[in-house]
Each structure stands twice: as structure tokens, then as C-alpha cells.
Amino acid sequence: MADELQVAEALQSFVVLLEDADPRKRADIYTEDATFVMPGTSLIQGRAEMLRRLENGTVLSSVTLTPSAIEARDGLAYAYGVFGCVQNHSRVTLRFLMVLRKQADGAWRVAREFLAEDAPAA
């Protein structure tokens, strides 16, 4: 249970970083070997590539990370939930699945992130 609480705290700490204008701070939430997949973008592999993309990307605002499930064990965790933000003056809502890895410094960072469009309720 302690790891799940740490992961939940890490997710909330990512919000401020994801809204920061400094792309290095945004890239720092990812592991060196991270994989990122999102609709409409090509696969991003590694923190260095993530940083290159973020240097030319849009700064997000009003970011929310609302997990509906978190499980953690042995330095690995997954979190599933809803990601929201304002990008280019439009509200964006996506489902996220993140695999997080506890680093040597004790910080949880995202090793794999998959974002999918959030289907509207019927």
C-alpha cells in the first residue's frame, strides 16, 4: 500500500512539471528508456527524444491526472485513469495507462505511457 501512495503522490507532482514551460522539467518525469504513445503522434522512445519533441511542443495548462487504479510491487507500478489538459485553448481528455519504475534515487518515473481517446458516454 505504501508504494501505491507514493505512485499517487508522484502522479500529482507530475501535474506541475507538465505545466512548466521548461521542457527539461517535463521530460524529467520519464525514465531514460521511456516509451510514449498517443493518438496522432509517432512513437517516442527515450527521454532524449521526448525532450527534443517537448522543445518544439505546446505547453499544457490545467493538467489533471485522475487515476482510477494504481497497483505497485517490487519497484514497478501501473496507473490507469483520465488525463485532462488545455492545449491550444481546447480542452483535451484522454485515458492513460502508465507503467512507472522506481529509480535508484527513490523517485517514480514513467517508463511506458499510452494515451487513448476518451470515448464519450452513451
C-alpha positions in Angstrom: 0.0 0.0 0.0 2.9 2.4 0.7 4.1 2.1 -2.9 0.6 2.9 -4.3 0.5 6.0 -2.2 4.0 7.0 -3.4 2.8 6.5 -7.0 -0.3 8.6 -6.4 1.9 11.4 -5.0 4.3 11.1 -7.9 1.4 11.4 -10.4 0.2 14.6 -8.6 3.7 16.0 -8.6 3.8 15.5 -12.4 1.0 18.0 -12.9 3.2 21.0 -12.0 6.0 19.7 -14.2 3.7 19.0 -17.2 2.6 22.7 -17.0 6.1 24.1 -16.7 7.5 26.0 -19.7 10.9 24.3 -19.3 10.8 21.2 -21.5 13.6 19.6 -19.3 11.3 19.6 -16.3 8.5 18.0 -18.4 10.9 15.3 -19.8 12.2 14.5 -16.3 9.1 12.6 -15.4 10.2 9.9 -17.8 12.8 7.2 -17.4 15.8 7.2 -19.8 14.3 4.4 -21.8 10.7 5.6 -21.7 8.1 4.8 -24.4 5.3 7.2 -25.1 2.3 6.6 -27.4 -0.5 9.0 -28.1 -3.1 9.3 -30.9 -1.9 11.5 -33.7 1.8 11.3 -32.9 4.5 8.9 -33.8 6.1 6.7 -31.1 8.5 8.4 -28.8 11.3 6.3 -27.4 13.7 7.6 -24.7 13.9 10.7 -22.6 16.2 12.4 -25.0 13.7 12.0 -27.9 10.9 13.2 -25.5 13.0 16.3 -24.7 13.5 17.1 -28.4 9.8 16.8 -29.0 8.9 18.9 -26.0 11.3 21.7 -27.0 9.0 22.3 -30.0 5.8 21.4 -28.4 2.9 23.2 -26.8 2.9 24.0 -23.1 -0.1 22.5 -21.4 -2.3 24.1 -18.8 -5.0 23.0 -16.4 -3.5 19.5 -16.3 -5.3 16.8 -14.3 -4.2 13.2 -13.7 -7.0 11.3 -12.1 -6.1 7.6 -11.5 -8.9 5.1 -11.1 -6.5 2.2 -10.4 -2.9 2.0 -9.1 -1.0 -1.2 -8.3 2.6 -1.4 -7.3 5.1 -4.1 -6.4 8.8 -4.6 -6.5 9.7 -1.2 -7.9 7.1 -1.4 -10.7 3.7 0.1 -10.8 0.9 0.8 -13.2 -1.7 3.6 -13.1 -4.8 3.8 -15.2 -7.2 6.8 -15.3 -8.1 10.1 -17.0 -5.7 12.7 -18.2 -7.0 16.2 -18.9 -5.5 19.4 -20.0 -6.0 22.6 -22.1 -3.9 22.6 -25.2 -4.1 25.4 -27.8 -7.1 26.8 -26.0 -9.0 23.5 -26.3 -9.9 21.0 -23.5 -8.4 17.6 -24.1 -9.4 14.4 -22.2 -7.6 11.1 -22.7 -7.4 7.8 -21.0 -3.9 7.0 -19.7 -2.1 3.8 -18.8 1.3 4.4 -17.3 3.9 1.9 -16.2 6.1 3.6 -13.6 9.5 2.4 -12.3 11.1 3.4 -9.0 14.5 4.9 -9.7 17.7 4.5 -7.7 17.1 7.9 -6.2 13.7 6.7 -4.9 11.7 8.8 -7.4 8.9 7.1 -9.5 9.2 7.9 -13.2 7.1 6.9 -16.2 8.7 4.0 -18.2 5.7 3.5 -20.5 2.8 5.8 -21.2 -0.1 5.1 -23.5 -2.8 7.7 -24.1 -6.1 6.9 -25.9 -9.1 9.0 -26.8 -11.7 9.1 -24.1 -14.9 7.8 -25.7 -18.0 9.9 -24.7 -20.6 8.2 -22.5 -23.5 6.7 -24.4 
